[in-house]
Every structure is written in C-alpha cells, then in structure tokens.
Amino acid sequence: MKNVVVVGSQWGDEGKGKIVDWLSSEADVIVRFQGGHNAGHTLVIDGIVYKLRLLPSGIVRKNKISIIGNGVVVDPWALLEEIDEIKSKSVEVNSNNLILSEAATLILPFHREMDEIREDAAGKLKIGTTRRGIGPAYEDKVGRRSIRVMDLASENNLDKRLDEVLNHHNAIRKGLGRTEFKKEKLKKDLLKIAPQILKFSQPVWKKIAELKSENKKILFEGAQGVLLDVDHGTYPYVTSSNTVASSAATGSGCGVNSINYVLGITKAYTTRVGEGPFPTELKDEIGEILGTRGKEFGTVTSRKRRCGWFDGVLVRQTLKISGIDGIALTKLDVLDELDEIKMCIAYEINGIKFDYLPASVDDQFKAKPIYKCFKGWKCSTVGIKKFEELPENAKNYIKELEIFIETKISSISTSPERNDTILIKDPFNL
C-alpha cells in the first residue's frame, strides 16, 4: 500500500487535476493540504468539464472521501458556491464524503480588499496575485490573529477574534487612506453561514489517523507548483504557502512517515501565470502556438498563461527540492505540430554558465537559456496509450528529458481526457 503526494514541478498549471482524478480511481481518500481558491483544477470526464478550486479532485468520484486540510486557507462563501456548482452537475457532496479541517484559516472580505489594494499600489512591482485574499489570510495565520473554522462555533469567541484581526487591518487601512472595515455585518454574515460550514468540520489529523489504521490509500493533492513555493520558488514572485511535498504532512497533520511516494506533475513545455522570471519564455509565434493548442488560460482567473520551452534545469532542481520519485509528463500532444522542439539544459548569467537557477531574483531575470534541440514528430499523439506507439522523435525527446532531469517518468498524458494516458509505473502499486 502506498500513500502518494502529487505536486506540480513547475509554476503550476501542469495538469494536476486530470492526473489526480486518474489516480483517485485507486485511492480511498484525497486530501488538499495547502493553497486556496486561487488554484484551479480542470477535470474532463465523459465530456463534462469540472472546474474545481477548493474541493479536492476526488469529489467527482463516488465512494471517495475528500479532505480539505488545515494548511488550506478557505473562503467560506467560495466553498459553498463551489459545492452548489458541483452539485448542479449531479455530484453528491455531504459530510460523509467531504471533510473540512476545523483548524483551517478563513479568507474574509477584508483579505480580498487588502490583496487588491497592495497589487494596485505596487504598480510595476506587482507580484501578479489572483487578488483572492490568499496572501493576507496566510499573513494573519502566521501573525496568530486569523479566524479559523472552529471559531464559527462560538459567537462570543468569534466576536473577540474579529476585534483582534480588525484592529490590525483597520490600522493599515487607515494608513492607506481607506475606510475602516466594520465588524458587525461581517460577524452577522459569518454566523449566517456557520451551520453550513461547520457540518463538514472535523479534526482532520484524527480522521487521517483512523483512515491509516484501516489501511486506506491516501492521495495528497498539492496546488500551484514547487517554483511558487514561498521558500524554494522564484521569490518574491511566489505564493504564500509551501508547495513542496513535505507540506502534505504539515498541512494535514498526518506525519511525514505517511508519505510513501511523491509524484511530480510536469508539463512537456513550460507555462507561468503572473509576473516573475521565466528564462525560457517565448514571446513569438511558437509561444502563441503553445498557448493556443494547450488552451493556456487560468482555470480560476482566465488569465492568459505565458508559454516557453521545457526548462530541464528548473525541473531537475524542483525534483530534488521536493523529493520527487517520478514524474507524470502532461500535454505531450501540444507539441505535435512543431518542426523543432527545444529543452533548456543550462543558463548563462553575466557570462557565467549555471546548471541551476540562483536564488537572487536579479540573476533569475538575467538568466539566458542554453538549449538542446530535437526534431519534431509532426504527427498526432492524441489518445495514444502505449509508449511503443509514440512517434520515434517523440520517444527520443521523452528519453532525453528523463535522462536530463534524473528522474523516471511514471506516466505520459496525451490529451485532457482521463483515459488518454500512457501508464509506465503505477505510484500506488510499486
């Protein structure tokens, strides 16, 4: 039996939704352990498109338990809206198949406003957040003033907690020339939805311990990608949480000995949303082709993604940082029409060759990619389910990629459809 952690090995948007859904057919439990509703997962099942933000990908499958861990920041209104949306597509959601950690931090309206205020004030120095209040909510969590799910159970406690957090936020708002945020309406609104939220609430660490004792297979689902990790990513152009695999333990309370295998979802090229360094970015016709064929628009924000060649240096770096055992290579079919395909194998920064991306953001912006070129295969790979049936040039590209990143490929995705996957190694049954 294996418990598997799935993380993105790039800047997110690698196709984790499809892979997690595909793996969840073997899992009993699917756990979200960090991030918020800024991270979207798109699933396509029998022609029906499901766009998930907070709900774990396993929610669309019957007889699975979906868990939102303590490491996730939760907008309670967004969660209820998403539940209603998924129910409208005949998916059952109840307190038996969805569990929300009682210790999860809530995203509140003043967090969203603060996110917008800061981004607007930053001008050219903006980070490119989704303006959903994720960062400010995590700041309150670290500052020990956040409102958590459990606080909704007591009006008296909620009142005190709101006083504390608003004392902080209103001081900042006043300094920025903004009006103070009023407590009473927010308190009334929270108490109104409290029963709907609390019915899903449990001590997640305890539930996971029970599931482990029953030998249930657990799939831990990460959001964003390792390059957006607040410690290991392209700081400050990062998210506000740790996106590496070890966060699965912290963000759910399961203990690191619960993790048996780490799967890194890796796109056959590279994309990025928002601001920040991107050494292999293509601002030409090839970049447009990748964006169009790959439908590279954000699930949550609809923002156009920046596109570029596969960056082997960065992926090799993130695989080591996150302890990734194998990768699921996605969107291979997007490269089908290209005459030539390139892979970054090193950087040149100020005349010096680097085999990794330095931590300095100034150096990251200066990094010029050194490429290895491959012949394209110029034919469709859509729907192929066996490695031997891939075009020879596609097989060459994949084999060279695997050698360079020093990590085995466990599967290859050849379309958004769940079953269009070449399985090489099953992470749950190694």
C-alpha positions in Angstrom: 0.0 0.0 0.0 1.3 3.5 -0.9 0.2 6.9 0.1 1.0 9.3 -2.7 1.7 13.1 -2.8 1.1 14.9 -6.0 2.8 18.2 -6.6 3.5 20.4 -9.6 7.1 20.5 -10.6 6.9 23.9 -12.4 4.9 27.1 -11.8 1.6 25.3 -11.5 -0.9 24.6 -14.3 0.8 21.3 -15.2 -2.4 19.3 -15.4 -2.6 18.1 -11.8 -6.4 17.9 -11.9 -6.5 15.2 -14.6 -3.7 13.2 -13.0 -5.1 13.4 -9.5 -8.5 12.4 -10.8 -6.9 9.5 -12.7 -5.0 8.3 -9.6 -8.0 8.7 -7.4 -9.6 5.7 -9.0 -7.2 3.7 -6.9 -7.2 6.0 -3.8 -9.7 5.9 -1.0 -9.0 9.4 0.3 -8.0 12.6 -1.5 -6.5 15.4 0.6 -5.9 19.1 -0.3 -3.1 20.4 2.0 -2.2 24.0 1.0 -3.2 26.9 -1.1 -6.7 28.4 -1.5 -9.3 29.0 -4.2 -6.7 30.7 -6.4 -5.6 27.3 -7.6 -7.9 25.7 -10.2 -8.0 22.1 -11.3 -9.9 21.3 -14.5 -11.2 17.8 -15.0 -12.8 16.5 -18.2 -14.8 13.3 -17.5 -17.1 11.8 -20.2 -17.2 15.2 -21.9 -18.3 17.0 -18.8 -15.9 19.8 -17.6 -15.5 20.3 -13.8 -13.5 23.3 -12.7 -12.5 22.9 -9.0 -10.9 25.4 -6.8 -11.1 24.3 -3.2 -12.7 20.9 -3.5 -10.2 18.0 -3.9 -10.4 16.3 -7.3 -11.7 13.1 -5.8 -15.1 14.8 -5.1 -16.3 13.9 -8.6 -15.9 10.2 -7.8 -18.3 8.0 -5.8 -17.2 6.3 -2.6 -14.2 8.6 -2.0 -13.5 10.8 1.0 -12.3 14.3 0.1 -10.5 16.3 2.8 -9.5 20.0 3.0 -6.6 20.2 5.4 -5.5 22.7 8.0 -2.9 24.1 5.6 -5.5 25.4 3.2 -6.9 28.9 3.5 -10.7 28.8 2.9 -13.0 31.4 1.6 -16.3 30.1 3.2 -18.5 31.7 0.6 -16.4 30.5 -2.3 -16.5 27.0 -0.8 -20.3 27.0 -0.5 -20.6 28.4 -4.1 -18.3 25.6 -5.4 -20.3 22.9 -3.6 -23.5 24.3 -5.1 -21.9 24.4 -8.6 -20.6 20.8 -8.4 -24.0 19.6 -7.1 -25.7 21.1 -10.1 -23.7 18.6 -12.2 -25.1 15.7 -10.3 -22.1 15.3 -8.0 -23.1 14.3 -4.4 -21.4 16.4 -1.6 -22.2 15.7 2.0 -20.5 15.4 5.4 -19.6 11.8 4.7 -17.6 12.5 1.5 -16.3 16.0 2.3 -14.3 16.9 5.5 -13.0 20.3 6.3 -10.3 20.8 9.0 -11.6 22.7 12.0 -8.2 24.4 12.1 -8.3 25.8 8.6 -7.9 29.6 8.3 -10.7 31.6 6.8 -10.3 34.1 4.0 -12.6 37.1 4.8 -13.7 40.1 2.7 -11.0 42.4 4.1 -8.3 39.9 3.0 -9.5 40.2 -0.6 -9.6 44.0 -0.4 -6.1 44.1 1.1 -4.9 41.9 -1.8 -6.3 44.4 -4.3 -5.1 47.5 -2.5 -1.5 46.2 -2.4 -1.4 45.0 -6.0 -2.8 48.3 -7.3 -0.4 50.3 -5.2 2.7 48.2 -6.3 2.4 49.3 -10.0 5.2 47.8 -12.0 6.5 46.0 -8.9 3.2 43.9 -8.5 3.6 40.2 -8.0 0.6 39.2 -10.0 -1.6 37.6 -7.3 -5.1 36.4 -8.1 -6.5 39.1 -5.7 -8.4 36.5 -3.8 -7.0 37.3 -0.4 -4.7 34.3 -0.1 -1.6 36.1 0.9 -3.2 38.4 3.5 -5.0 35.4 5.0 -1.7 33.5 5.4 -0.2 36.6 7.0 -2.9 36.6 9.6 -2.4 32.9 10.2 1.4 33.4 10.9 0.6 36.5 12.9 -1.7 34.4 15.1 -4.8 36.6 14.6 -6.7 34.6 12.0 -10.3 33.4 12.2 -10.4 29.6 11.8 -13.3 27.3 11.0 -13.7 26.3 14.7 -14.2 30.0 15.6 -17.6 29.9 13.8 -19.0 27.6 16.5 -19.0 30.3 19.2 -20.5 33.8 18.7 -18.6 35.1 21.8 -15.2 33.8 20.6 -15.9 34.9 17.0 -16.6 38.4 18.3 -13.3 38.6 20.2 -11.3 37.1 17.3 -12.8 39.7 14.9 -11.8 42.5 17.2 -8.2 41.3 17.2 -7.8 40.9 13.5 -9.7 44.1 12.6 -7.6 46.1 15.0 -4.6 45.1 12.8 -6.3 45.5 9.4 -8.0 48.8 10.2 -4.7 50.4 11.3 -3.2 49.5 7.9 -6.4 50.7 6.1 -6.3 54.0 7.9 -2.7 54.5 7.0 -3.5 53.9 3.3 -6.4 56.3 3.4 -9.1 53.6 3.3 -12.3 53.4 5.4 -12.3 51.1 8.4 -13.9 47.7 7.9 -17.0 47.3 10.1 -17.3 44.2 12.3 -21.0 43.8 12.9 -22.1 43.0 9.3 -19.2 40.6 8.8 -20.0 38.8 12.1 -23.7 38.5 11.1 -22.7 37.2 7.7 -20.4 34.6 9.2 -22.9 33.4 11.8 -25.5 33.0 9.0 -23.3 30.5 7.0 -21.7 28.9 10.1 -24.0 25.9 10.2 -23.4 25.1 6.5 -19.6 25.2 7.0 -19.4 23.5 10.4 -21.3 20.5 9.3 -18.2 19.5 7.3 -15.8 20.3 10.1 -13.7 17.7 11.9 -10.2 17.3 13.4 -8.6 16.2 10.2 -5.4 14.8 11.8 -7.6 12.4 13.8 -9.6 11.3 10.8 -6.5 10.6 8.8 -5.0 8.6 11.6 -8.2 6.5 11.6 -8.1 6.0 7.8 -4.4 5.0 8.0 -5.2 2.4 10.7 -7.8 1.0 8.2 -5.1 0.7 5.5 -6.8 3.2 3.3 -4.9 4.6 0.3 -4.4 8.3 0.7 -3.7 10.7 -2.2 -2.4 14.2 -1.1 -3.2 16.8 -3.7 -1.0 19.9 -3.9 -1.8 23.2 -5.5 0.3 25.6 -7.6 3.9 24.3 -8.3 7.3 24.0 -6.5 8.6 27.1 -8.3 5.9 29.1 -6.4 6.9 27.8 -3.0 7.4 30.7 -0.6 10.8 29.3 0.4 12.1 27.5 -2.7 10.4 29.3 -5.5 11.2 32.5 -7.6 10.8 34.7 -4.5 9.1 37.2 -4.2 7.1 36.1 -7.2 5.6 33.2 -5.3 2.5 32.1 -3.5 2.2 32.4 0.3 2.4 28.8 1.3 4.9 25.9 0.9 4.0 23.9 -2.2 6.7 21.2 -1.8 5.7 17.6 -1.0 6.6 17.8 2.7 3.8 20.3 3.2 1.4 17.4 2.8 2.3 16.3 6.4 2.1 19.8 7.9 -1.0 20.8 6.0 -3.0 17.7 7.1 -1.4 16.6 10.3 -0.6 13.1 9.0 3.1 12.9 9.9 5.9 12.6 7.3 6.0 8.8 7.7 2.6 8.7 6.0 4.2 9.7 2.6 5.4 6.7 0.6 5.7 8.2 -2.9 6.0 11.7 -4.4 4.7 12.2 -8.0 5.7 15.4 -9.8 3.3 16.6 -12.5 5.4 18.0 -15.3 4.3 19.7 -18.5 6.2 18.9 -21.7 6.8 22.6 -22.1 6.6 25.4 -19.5 4.0 28.0 -18.5 3.7 30.7 -16.0 0.8 33.0 -14.8 1.5 36.4 -13.5 4.8 38.3 -13.0 8.3 37.0 -12.3 11.3 35.5 -14.1 10.8 32.9 -16.9 14.1 32.1 -18.6 12.6 30.0 -21.5 9.6 32.2 -22.2 8.7 32.6 -25.9 7.2 35.9 -27.0 6.9 34.8 -30.6 4.7 32.6 -32.9 5.8 29.4 -31.2 4.7 30.8 -27.8 1.3 31.6 -29.3 1.0 28.1 -30.8 1.7 26.5 -27.4 -0.8 28.8 -25.7 -3.5 28.1 -28.3 -3.0 24.4 -28.6 -2.6 24.0 -24.9 -5.6 26.2 -24.0 -3.3 28.1 -21.7 -5.8 30.2 -19.7 -6.2 30.1 -15.9 -9.0 27.9 -14.6 -9.9 30.4 -11.9 -8.9 33.8 -13.4 -9.0 33.1 -17.2 -5.7 34.9 -17.3 -3.5 34.1 -20.3 -0.5 32.0 -19.4 3.0 32.8 -20.5 4.5 29.9 -22.5 8.0 28.7 -23.2 10.2 25.7 -23.9 10.7 22.9 -21.4 13.2 24.0 -18.7 15.1 20.9 -17.7 17.4 22.9 -15.3 14.4 24.1 -13.3 12.6 20.8 -13.3 15.7 18.9 -12.2 16.1 21.5 -9.4 12.5 21.2 -8.1 12.5 17.4 -8.3 15.4 17.4 -5.9 14.0 20.0 -3.6 10.6 18.3 -3.3 12.0 14.7 -3.1 10.0 13.7 -6.2 10.2 9.9 -7.0 8.7 10.0 -10.5 7.0 12.4 -12.9 3.8 12.4 -14.9 4.5 14.1 -18.2 1.5 16.0 -19.4 0.4 17.8 -22.6 2.8 16.0 -24.9 0.2 16.3 -27.7 0.6 20.1 -27.6 4.0 19.7 -29.3 2.7 17.6 -32.2 2.8 20.2 -34.9 6.2 21.7 -34.2 9.2 21.3 -36.6 11.7 21.7 -33.8 11.5 21.3 -30.0 14.0 22.8 -27.5 14.9 21.9 -24.0 16.9 24.2 -21.7 20.0 22.4 -20.3 21.9 25.3 -18.7 21.8 29.1 -18.2 24.3 31.9 -19.0 24.2 34.7 -16.4 26.7 37.6 -16.8 28.9 35.4 -18.9 29.0 32.5 -16.4 27.4 29.2 -17.1 25.0 27.8 -14.4 23.5 24.3 -14.1 20.8 25.6 -11.6 18.7 28.8 -11.1 20.3 31.0 -8.4 18.1 32.4 -5.6 18.8 36.0 -6.5 15.8 37.4 -8.4 18.1 39.8 -10.3 20.1 36.8 -11.6 16.9 34.9 -12.4 15.7 37.8 -14.7 19.2 37.8 -16.4 19.3 34.0 -17.0 19.6 33.2 -20.7 18.7 29.6 -21.6 21.2 27.3 -23.3 19.2 24.9 -25.4 19.4 21.3 -26.8 17.4 20.9 -30.0 15.2 18.0 -31.0 13.4 17.2 -34.3 9.6 17.4 -34.0 7.4 14.4 -34.9 4.9 16.3 -36.9 2.0 13.9 -36.3 -0.7 13.4 -33.7 -0.1 11.7 -30.4 -3.6 12.4 -29.1 -5.1 9.4 -27.4 -2.1 7.1 -27.6 -2.0 4.7 -24.6 1.2 2.7 -25.3 4.8 4.1 -25.3 5.8 1.9 -28.2 3.1 3.5 -30.4 4.5 7.1 -30.0 6.4 8.6 -32.9 10.1 7.9 -32.8 11.1 11.6 -32.4 8.6 11.9 -29.5 10.2 8.8 -27.8 13.6 10.4 -28.3 12.5 13.7 -26.7 11.0 11.9 -23.7 14.0 9.6 -23.2 16.4 12.6 -23.3 14.2 14.6 -20.9 14.1 11.7 -18.5 17.9 11.3 -18.5 18.5 15.0 -18.0 16.1 15.5 -15.1 17.5 12.4 -13.4 14.0 11.1 -12.5 11.9 8.3 -14.0 8.7 9.1 -15.9 5.7 7.2 -14.5 3.1 8.2 -17.0 2.5 10.4 -20.1 -0.7 12.3 -20.8 -1.7 12.6 -24.4 -5.0 14.6 -24.1 -7.2 16.2 -21.4 -9.3 13.0 -21.2 -8.8 10.8 -18.2 -8.1 7.6 -20.1 -5.7 9.1 -22.6 -2.7 8.2 -20.5 0.3 6.0 -21.0 1.0 4.2 -17.7 4.6 3.2 -17.2 4.6 2.8 -13.4 1.6 2.9 -11.0 2.6 5.0 -7.9 0.1 3.1 -5.7 1.5 -0.3 -6.7 5.3 -0.1 -7.0 
